[in-house]
Amino acid sequence: MSDIDQHIYPDIPGYDIHAELGVGGIATVYLAVQKSLDRRVALKVMSPILAVEPDYAERFVREGRTIAKLSHTNIITVYDIGVQKHKLYIAMEHIPEGNLRSQLETRKGDADWALSVAGQMALALGYAHRHNVIHRDVKPENILFRENGVAVLTDFGIAKTISSDTNLTRAGAVIGTPKYMSPEQTDGLGNDPQTDIYSLGIILFEMLTGRVPYESENSMAVLYAHVHSPIPKLPQGLHDLQPLIDQMLAKNPKDRPADCDKLAEIIRLMRRERHIAMKNAAPGEVGEFLKDTLEIEPQMQEPDSAASRDTMQANWISRAADWLRGRPAWQYLGIAAVVVLGALVWPDNRVAQEKATVILPRAAETDSPPAPAAPAGISSAQPVRAETERERVILSEFLSDDTVTGPATTATGSKAAMQHPRQAEIDALLGKARTAVEDGQLHYPKEGSAIHWYQAVLQIDPGNIRAQRGLQAVADLLKEKAIAQNNKGNPDLALVLIAAALDATPGDVALKTLQSDINGSFKAASSYKKAEQLYYGKGVKQNLRRAAFYYRKAADRGHREAMNALGVMYVDGTGVKRNESMAKTWFRKAADKNDAEAMYNLALGYLFGKQKKTASALPLATAASSLEYRPAYRLVGWMYTTGTGVAANTFQAFRWDLKGMVNPINNKLESLYRTPKTWQDRFDIAYKEATDTAYAADEDNS
């Protein structure tokens, strides 16, 4: 490094600075090499003016350490934070692919990309918020991209370290960037997750439109607009995202999504639903035309006369003509077919448009019949007929398929002399399969379903075209039904249908992707809530097998009450096959999360289960009692009375019995407890035997 370089660049021991990457209001970022690990880093050196604040350095390091503990795919990695010769610095991961600002112009209006970036940022912010870190300066410059396109949030928590009562505000430092600041930040507030949600909403609007909602050369005018101006509307073709923008940019923080995790889920579902609405678009750029048509038309008033329908039809066709000008000739053919079809079915196409409208799954449970052959113990549904336009199209194409299955046709057009030796049997099986499809018995009952019969054909004739096409049609129908169930708020039933579809077409990538998306959509709290509804029949038909499925999803995601509930179901064999070992596993997981009820239930299992472990019961029961779980008082007293798992002790027995008497369990409280009936009944009998004097006297006389 030359003398002039050493003069320009700050001297930070342990780092060789090679270039300046950017200059901000309170810091300069350099490209440097961390000598100890010989790795490139982005070295952010704060402005010397920050040293004017006496306690800033201490707070900077303290809060910086908190930020450095954040470990998330979409959050930049912080390697080192420190103070050197009155210079505050942060060494972080170097991401050379540029920031969001550099991509806004070229990606403007790309809704799928915008939702993807916003969803990733929501996940990053949600993770940070759970660790009590509020960003408060979310803007395009702070969103970077790795080589694989993953969005990464940087500059975490720096704005948070600058409080309004320091001299730094008078030196020009601002908490946030005016164009991206929430209304509450203008009042010096904004210390909650809703502030970051608002800023992310501004960025989403900018990605969709190429501009921020409120613009002015005067920063005060921008801040005033954030507080008082109405939320601008998105352009045509993006109106389905307006509700999301309205929520994120709500003036009152309470009207925004409750947290970033919920926001990420909303964005994920919106993105998926847009994919579903677009999946049947014509090849190439035809999809752009179909997107505009499907998404704009539902916004119009419903036509109430033939004249209004004619006007809407004319406008629809006119837009098609405008779009086609200058397009390649081959696209005219595809669009012409769409336009002609639209003209023929126009009076009834409102229903189809409503089907295509992006709709999030309803929060309320719909009492749909349970699906068949359910994995993980989900109940079975009776077969249903085609309910959507897409299903009817698939079914129509299937029924019109007249592919010859007899002798093969040669290149010259003559029939081959030999048929398959078992052609009559094949034809009979194909007939049964067709009847099963017509009857809606796609995969149920298992031995009489369309999948069963088609697979039987392929066992005889592996290359049979009719069977292969039939299985594909069945898979397509099941996929449509799965999407419909998921949109109704029944992802468990959707997964059953997808599993059946994959049985028909095991290598279907789209099905596997849909399966993965749905599996990834389950959240701990919402899954537990739905499990409770199904378990107790609250507002829906009681279904213990489906309840067990949702408890498992919630438990897999760390919900301790769900773990306990699942353990109870495994003990009693309700909704799942009885399995005490599995029950104890789930009780142990919940107990490790300090769940008192699970501790009590596990203690019951060690005492009254098939595989006893009495010495381990007392620590669990006493731990539950220390958390004021009242049933545990009686259990501990019984153990001291009978000397089970502990030396008998009359004083301790009396003490615990007295504690139970002082804290009785009323009917309302008892209804809230969830314990295994099998083990609890055995304990109740044992307790009566040990404490009922009359019962003991009868035993002695006998």
VOBAMAR-618113 format. One record per residue (C-alpha): residue in one letter; x, y, z. Coordinates in pm, whole numbers, plus 50000, padded with zeros to 5 digits. Example, Ala and Ser with C-alpha at 12.3 -4.5 7.8 and 13.67 -1.06 7.14 Angstrom:
% VOBAMAR-618113
   residu       X       Y       Z
        a   51230   49550   50780
        s   51367   49894   50714
% end
This chain:
% VOBAMAR-618113
   residu       X       Y       Z
        m   50000   50000   50000
        s   50140   50343   49902
        d   50186   50639   50134
        i   49895   50822   49975
        d   49670   50516   50023
        q   49766   50501   50387
        h   49683   50868   50419
        i   49342   50831   50254
        y   49227   50511   50420
        p   49178   50481   50797
        d   49416   50261   50992
        i   49218   49968   51139
        p   49454   49706   51286
        g   49398   49360   51143
        y   49259   49487   50814
        d   49414   49586   50480
        i   49187   49838   50307
        h   49190   49819   49926
        a   48913   50044   49799
        e   48627   50269   49894
        l   48288   50111   49820
        g   48056   50390   49925
        v   48006   50696   50144
        g   47699   50765   50357
        g   47591   51033   50599
        i   47745   50868   50903
        a   47986   50607   50763
        t   48214   50506   50479
        v   48234   50149   50354
        y   48563   50003   50233
        l   48665   49682   50064
        a   48920   49524   50296
        v   49092   49197   50373
        q   49076   49057   50724
        k   49436   48949   50774
        s   49378   48675   51030
        l   49146   48477   50801
        d   49259   48618   50465
        r   48903   48692   50360
        r   48740   48986   50192
        v   48510   49194   50408
        a   48307   49512   50380
        l   48457   49739   50646
        k   48217   50010   50759
        v   48393   50291   50945
        m   48167   50538   51123
        s   48216   50913   51094
        p   48447   51067   51356
        i   48166   51304   51449
        l   48000   51017   51633
        a   48280   51033   51889
        v   48133   51365   52005
        e   47864   51169   52188
        p   48034   51049   52511
        d   47857   50717   52556
        y   47800   50639   52189
        a   48101   50408   52149
        e   47995   50195   52444
        r   47638   50166   52317
        f   47758   50107   51963
        v   47967   49806   52066
        r   47701   49670   52301
        e   47421   49687   52045
        g   47655   49579   51769
        r   47723   49254   51951
        t   47350   49190   51965
        i   47321   49245   51591
        a   47622   49024   51525
        k   47437   48733   51685
        l   47170   48745   51414
        s   47216   48441   51194
        h   46973   48424   50901
        t   46999   48349   50530
        n   46862   48693   50441
        i   47068   48893   50693
        i   47426   48998   50630
        t   47686   48830   50848
        v   47875   49058   51088
        y   48229   48938   51162
        d   48372   49202   51394
        i   48276   49524   51573
        g   48514   49750   51758
        v   48664   50088   51840
        q   49013   50191   51730
        k   49158   50538   51785
        h   48813   50695   51816
        k   48701   50518   51501
        l   48401   50284   51527
        y   48403   50007   51270
        i   48206   49702   51161
        a   48353   49421   50951
        m   48085   49232   50764
        e   48029   48991   50480
        h   48128   49137   50142
        i   47849   49100   49884
        p   47969   49237   49549
        e   47655   49184   49339
        g   47506   49526   49409
        n   47199   49651   49592
        l   46831   49679   49513
        r   46864   50037   49394
        s   47074   49921   49099
        q   46805   49673   48990
        l   46490   49883   49030
        e   46489   50026   48680
        t   46541   49698   48493
        r   46303   49495   48713
        k   46029   49758   48749
        g   45681   49604   48741
        d   45805   49246   48778
        a   45550   49146   49042
        d   45687   48798   49103
        w   46039   48931   49162
        a   45908   49213   49380
        l   45706   48974   49596
        s   46004   48738   49621
        v   46233   49015   49745
        a   45969   49154   49983
        g   45900   48806   50119
        q   46268   48744   50187
        m   46300   49080   50362
        a   45991   49004   50573
        l   46153   48679   50686
        a   46477   48861   50772
        l   46297   49134   50964
        g   46075   48882   51141
        y   46382   48695   51263
        a   46545   49020   51380
        h   46230   49136   51557
        r   46212   48811   51749
        h   46560   48896   51873
        n   46448   49247   51976
        v   46627   49427   51694
        i   46435   49691   51496
        h   46604   49808   51177
        r   46438   50151   51128
        d   46623   50225   50805
        v   46498   49970   50553
        k   46564   50108   50205
        p   46687   49977   49864
        e   47048   50067   49941
        n   47038   49834   50241
        i   46917   49533   50042
        l   47197   49344   49869
        f   47197   49038   49645
        r   47417   48732   49654
        e   47534   48566   49332
        n   47242   48321   49348
        g   46989   48606   49366
        v   46910   48574   49738
        a   46825   48911   49893
        v   47023   49014   50201
        l   46941   49291   50448
        t   47231   49495   50582
        d   47298   49792   50814
        f   47099   49630   51093
        g   47043   49835   51402
        i   47280   50123   51325
        a   46996   50376   51315
        k   46862   50233   51639
        t   47180   50331   51824
        i   47119   50698   51744
        s   46862   50835   51988
        s   46679   51165   51950
        d   46836   51312   52264
        t   47194   51306   52141
        n   47402   51574   51972
        l   47413   51355   51662
        t   47074   51477   51548
        r   47203   51832   51545
        a   47504   51715   51341
        g   47273   51607   51060
        a   47212   51241   51142
        v   46854   51130   51081
        i   46677   50823   51215
        g   46573   50671   50884
        t   46551   50800   50529
        p   46257   51037   50463
        k   46124   50855   50154
        y   46106   50528   50348
        m   46016   50652   50697
        s   45694   50553   50870
        p   45450   50821   50990
        e   45539   50750   51352
        q   45910   50807   51283
        t   45834   51170   51204
        d   45740   51204   51572
        g   46064   51047   51689
        l   45898   50712   51752
        g   45906   50395   51545
        n   46056   50148   51788
        d   45834   49854   51694
        p   45817   49602   51407
        q   45537   49793   51230
        t   45788   50066   51144
        d   45995   49821   50940
        i   45678   49684   50778
        y   45589   50034   50656
        s   45935   50089   50507
        l   45919   49751   50336
        g   45578   49850   50193
        i   45737   50160   50039
        i   46004   49943   49879
        l   45746   49695   49747
        f   45549   49983   49593
        e   45870   50114   49435
        m   45961   49774   49292
        l   45614   49744   49139
        t   45589   50096   48998
        g   45941   50232   48967
        r   45871   50519   49207
        v   45809   50576   49576
        p   45454   50669   49686
        y   45549   51017   49805
        e   45810   51224   49624
        s   45934   51579   49667
        e   46263   51766   49672
        n   46157   51893   50013
        s   46211   51629   50280
        m   45956   51791   50510
        a   45693   51766   50237
        v   45768   51394   50204
        l   45737   51343   50579
        y   45408   51533   50579
        a   45278   51311   50297
        h   45363   50995   50493
        v   45140   51119   50773
        h   44852   51280   50583
        s   44841   51183   50213
        p   44628   50889   50092
        i   44797   50570   49979
        p   44841   50583   49600
        k   44696   50314   49376
        l   44894   50056   49183
        p   44867   50057   48803
        q   44635   49825   48610
        g   44750   49467   48610
        l   44872   49492   48968
        h   44546   49583   49141
        d   44529   49245   49318
        l   44830   49357   49526
        q   44661   49682   49636
        p   44518   49532   49959
        l   44869   49423   50059
        i   45010   49771   49989
        d   44721   49930   50181
        q   44793   49714   50484
        m   45168   49769   50483
        l   45133   50147   50435
        a   44851   50199   50683
        k   44899   50528   50868
        n   44815   50367   51201
        p   45071   50098   51295
        k   44791   49888   51448
        d   44632   49852   51104
        r   44945   49695   50954
        p   45019   49320   50970
        a   45079   49209   51329
        d   45434   49094   51261
        c   45674   49023   50976
        d   45632   48647   51000
        k   45261   48686   50920
        l   45350   48934   50647
        a   45592   48685   50492
        e   45317   48423   50489
        i   45071   48662   50322
        i   45329   48749   50056
        r   45411   48383   49995
        l   45044   48295   49948
        m   44985   48592   49718
        r   45282   48496   49505
        r   45164   48137   49483
        e   44808   48237   49396
        r   44936   48461   49116
        h   45127   48162   48981
        i   44808   47956   48988
        a   44614   48230   48809
        m   44881   48244   48538
        k   44958   47876   48497
        n   44724   47823   48202
        a   44850   48123   48007
        a   44951   48069   47645
        p   45321   48019   47566
        g   45566   48305   47545
        e   45453   48661   47596
        v   45087   48566   47563
        g   45095   48531   47941
        e   45136   48907   47974
        f   44807   48967   47789
        l   44623   48702   47988
        k   44753   48842   48316
        d   44617   49188   48239
        t   44284   49047   48128
        l   44229   48817   48423
        e   44335   49066   48684
        i   44171   49384   48552
        e   43828   49258   48455
        p   43710   49144   48801
        q   43766   49501   48924
        m   43489   49630   48694
        q   43125   49648   48787
        e   42926   49336   48710
        p   42744   49389   48378
        d   42371   49418   48440
        s   42257   49441   48080
        a   42334   49295   47741
        a   42463   49633   47627
        s   42713   49659   47913
        r   42834   49306   47845
        d   42880   49394   47478
        t   43080   49702   47576
        m   43304   49502   47809
        q   43353   49239   47539
        a   43447   49504   47283
        n   43696   49661   47526
        w   43848   49322   47603
        i   43898   49242   47234
        s   44024   49596   47167
        r   44295   49557   47430
        a   44392   49229   47268
        a   44428   49402   46932
        d   44637   49682   47083
        w   44864   49433   47250
        l   44910   49232   46931
        r   45036   49521   46722
        g   45398   49453   46634
        r   45391   49096   46769
        p   45529   48798   46572
        a   45280   48630   46341
        w   45272   48304   46538
        q   45136   48485   46842
        y   44833   48606   46640
        l   44716   48248   46607
        g   44731   48176   46979
        i   44562   48501   47077
        a   44300   48463   46805
        a   44196   48134   46960
        v   44170   48297   47302
        v   43967   48590   47165
        v   43729   48366   46972
        l   43679   48148   47278
        g   43615   48458   47486
        a   43355   48582   47235
        l   43175   48249   47232
        v   43147   48212   47609
        w   43131   48581   47707
        p   42785   48583   47880
        d   42906   48318   48125
        n   43273   48403   48157
        r   43229   48608   48478
        v   43244   48282   48673
        a   43572   48187   48508
        q   43715   48530   48587
        e   43617   48497   48949
        k   43794   48161   48955
        a   44108   48331   48822
        t   44104   48614   49074
        v   44384   48590   49329
        i   44226   48481   49657
        l   44403   48401   49982
        p   44282   48091   50168
        r   43998   48169   50407
        a   44093   48188   50772
        a   43767   48024   50878
        e   43751   47647   50858
        t   43523   47501   50594
        d   43362   47172   50677
        s   43482   46984   50370
        p   43468   46605   50361
        p   43800   46451   50467
        a   44022   46314   50196
        p   44100   45946   50133
        a   44411   45742   50192
        a   44549   46010   50415
        p   44911   46001   50521
        a   44979   46065   50888
        g   44629   45956   50985
        i   44414   46207   50798
        s   44055   46102   50737
        s   43930   45992   50397
        a   43691   46179   50170
        q   43432   46042   49935
        p   43511   46115   49568
        v   43377   46437   49422
        r   43303   46548   49067
        a   43480   46824   48876
        e   43405   47157   49043
        t   43622   47403   48851
        e   43647   47503   48488
        r   43999   47363   48469
        e   43883   47024   48599
        r   43603   47019   48344
        v   43850   47089   48064
        i   44081   46809   48180
        l   43787   46569   48212
        s   43655   46666   47870
        e   43992   46607   47705
        f   44019   46274   47881
        l   43676   46154   47771
        s   43742   46257   47411
        d   44071   46064   47395
        d   44018   45786   47141
        t   44377   45666   47118
        v   44385   45320   46964
        t   44503   45050   47202
        g   44477   44751   46972
        p   44726   44655   46698
        a   44996   44913   46636
        t   44996   45115   46313
        t   45309   45085   46097
        a   45483   45367   45914
        t   45298   45275   45592
        g   44961   45294   45761
        s   44891   44922   45777
        k   44799   44742   46097
        a   45051   44522   46265
        a   44949   44160   46252
        m   44995   44081   46620
        q   44795   44222   46908
        h   44909   44206   47267
        p   44844   43850   47388
        r   44627   43987   47671
        q   44456   44264   47472
        a   44106   44167   47585
        e   44212   44188   47950
        i   44380   44524   47888
        d   44067   44664   47723
        a   43855   44548   48017
        l   44088   44718   48265
        l   44090   45038   48060
        g   43713   45032   48061
        k   43706   45001   48439
        a   43955   45286   48468
        r   43746   45512   48243
        t   43432   45434   48444
        a   43619   45512   48767
        v   43725   45852   48629
        e   43369   45927   48517
        d   43245   45836   48865
        g   43505   46054   49031
        q   43682   45755   49189
        l   44027   45879   49101
        h   44218   45726   49391
        y   43951   45596   49627
        p   43864   45323   49704
        k   44221   45214   49659
        e   44146   44877   49499
        g   43879   45017   49268
        s   44020   45355   49174
        a   44124   45480   48831
        i   44487   45481   48943
        h   44457   45115   49047
        w   44315   45005   48710
        y   44561   45207   48500
        q   44855   45074   48698
        a   44719   44722   48647
        v   44727   44786   48270
        l   45089   44903   48287
        q   45181   44590   48479
        i   45070   44394   48172
        d   45171   44641   47901
        p   45428   44896   48031
        g   45411   45104   47713
        n   45033   45136   47694
        i   44959   45491   47579
        r   44600   45501   47704
        a   44705   45403   48056
        q   44986   45656   48060
        r   44757   45934   47941
        g   44491   45825   48186
        l   44728   45845   48480
        q   44837   46191   48370
        a   44474   46306   48348
        v   44402   46165   48693
        a   44709   46341   48834
        d   44601   46670   48674
        l   44250   46637   48819
        l   44387   46557   49164
        k   44620   46854   49142
        e   44330   47088   49068
        k   44133   46947   49359
        a   44439   46991   49582
        i   44472   47356   49486
        a   44101   47407   49556
        q   44128   47244   49900
        n   44431   47451   49987
        n   44248   47769   49886
        k   43963   47664   50114
        g   44203   47652   50407
        n   44248   47273   50408
        p   44616   47220   50329
        d   44609   46879   50496
        l   44349   46752   50251
        a   44543   46912   49968
        l   44852   46713   50065
        v   44652   46391   50060
        l   44539   46463   49705
        i   44891   46556   49597
        a   45026   46232   49745
        a   44768   46041   49540
        a   44860   46239   49228
        l   45227   46154   49280
        d   45126   45790   49303
        a   44992   45830   48950
        t   45285   46036   48816
        p   45581   45994   49055
        g   45820   46216   48861
        d   45593   46521   48829
        v   45813   46816   48927
        a   45522   47061   48946
        l   45340   46836   49192
        k   45647   46801   49409
        t   45694   47178   49406
        l   45331   47232   49507
        q   45370   46971   49779
        s   45680   47146   49908
        d   45511   47487   49900
        i   45212   47364   50099
        n   45432   47184   50351
        g   45627   47504   50393
        s   45311   47707   50452
        f   45230   47555   50791
        k   45290   47780   51090
        a   45298   47669   51452
        a   45027   47897   51591
        s   44778   47864   51305
        s   44826   47487   51285
        y   44762   47453   51658
        k   44452   47670   51635
        k   44309   47456   51357
        a   44398   47137   51543
        e   44205   47264   51844
        q   43902   47340   51627
        l   43905   46991   51478
        y   43978   46820   51811
        y   43692   46984   52000
        g   43460   47040   51703
        k   43460   47418   51748
        g   43266   47555   51453
        v   43353   47251   51241
        k   43282   46883   51240
        q   43504   46705   51491
        n   43776   46503   51321
        l   44047   46359   51546
        r   44262   46225   51264
        r   44285   46565   51098
        a   44342   46723   51440
        a   44638   46491   51494
        f   44781   46599   51158
        y   44768   46967   51253
        y   44902   46903   51604
        r   45196   46727   51440
        k   45261   47022   51208
        a   45252   47263   51502
        a   45465   47034   51717
        d   45725   46995   51444
        r   45752   47373   51446
        g   45815   47392   51820
        h   45466   47450   51962
        r   45488   47296   52309
        e   45112   47270   52374
        a   45080   47084   52044
        m   45357   46847   52153
        n   45165   46767   52470
        a   44835   46724   52284
        l   45000   46489   52035
        g   45145   46285   52320
        v   44799   46248   52475
        m   44658   46126   52144
        y   44934   45865   52108
        v   44866   45732   52459
        d   44492   45696   52410
        g   44501   45605   52041
        t   44270   45890   51941
        g   44324   46007   51584
        v   44648   45809   51563
        k   44760   45455   51628
        r   44836   45396   51996
        n   45210   45429   52062
        e   45332   45495   52417
        s   45691   45532   52309
        m   45599   45808   52065
        a   45382   45970   52331
        k   45670   45986   52577
        t   45894   46135   52308
        w   45653   46423   52254
        f   45594   46471   52626
        r   45969   46490   52676
        k   46006   46753   52403
        a   45731   46965   52557
        a   45871   46916   52908
        d   46209   47036   52785
        k   46030   47356   52684
        n   45907   47395   53045
        d   45553   47276   52980
        a   45412   47176   53321
        e   45133   46960   53183
        a   45376   46759   52972
        m   45595   46707   53278
        y   45296   46571   53467
        n   45190   46348   53177
        l   45540   46209   53135
        a   45550   46134   53508
        l   45221   45947   53471
        g   45373   45749   53188
        y   45675   45650   53392
        l   45443   45532   53671
        f   45148   45378   53485
        g   45269   45314   53132
        k   45373   44976   52998
        q   45742   45058   53034
        k   45776   45195   53386
        k   46054   45420   53505
        t   45937   45515   53852
        a   46259   45678   53970
        s   46225   45945   53699
        a   45868   46037   53789
        l   45923   46240   54108
        p   46151   46511   53956
        l   45900   46564   53676
        a   45597   46574   53907
        t   45763   46815   54151
        a   45878   47035   53861
        a   45519   47049   53735
        s   45396   47135   54084
        s   45650   47415   54113
        l   45484   47566   53806
        e   45152   47544   53996
        y   45011   47260   53789
        r   44757   47143   54046
        p   44706   46778   53944
        a   45074   46723   54025
        y   45011   46794   54397
        r   44801   46479   54429
        l   45049   46271   54228
        v   45347   46370   54445
        g   45142   46305   54761
        w   45050   45956   54635
        m   45415   45876   54561
        y   45518   45968   54917
        t   45221   45778   55058
        t   45294   45454   54873
        g   45671   45485   54851
        t   45655   45465   54469
        g   45971   45601   54310
        v   46071   45757   54643
        a   46103   45653   55009
        a   45764   45663   55183
        n   45731   45973   55399
        t   45412   46043   55595
        f   45501   46406   55657
        q   45568   46476   55290
        a   45254   46286   55191
        f   45045   46498   55426
        r   45216   46816   55305
        w   45137   46750   54941
        d   44784   46631   55010
        l   44724   46948   55211
        k   44861   47159   54927
        g   44614   46992   54695
        m   44328   47056   54937
        v   44419   47424   54965
        n   44429   47451   54583
        p   44127   47246   54470
        i   44051   47178   54103
        n   43708   47305   54000
        n   43516   47182   53695
        k   43612   47481   53483
        l   43982   47432   53554
        e   43963   47057   53501
        s   43816   47110   53155
        l   44135   47290   53056
        y   44363   47002   53148
        r   44469   46759   52877
        t   44597   46432   53023
        p   44602   46077   52881
        k   44282   45905   52990
        t   44452   45566   52988
        w   44721   45664   53238
        q   44502   45903   53437
        d   44238   45635   53500
        r   44505   45396   53629
        f   44636   45663   53864
        d   44286   45748   53991
        i   44231   45381   54084
        a   44573   45361   54253
        y   44508   45683   54444
        k   44172   45556   54569
        e   44330   45232   54683
        a   44601   45418   54877
        t   44387   45686   55039
        d   44039   45537   55080
        t   44030   45391   55437
        a   43703   45207   55382
        y   43839   45045   55070
        a   44153   44932   55254
        a   43946   44784   55543
        d   43739   44581   55301
        e   44057   44444   55152
        d   44188   44342   55496
        n   43862   44162   55588
        s   43868   43970   55268
% end
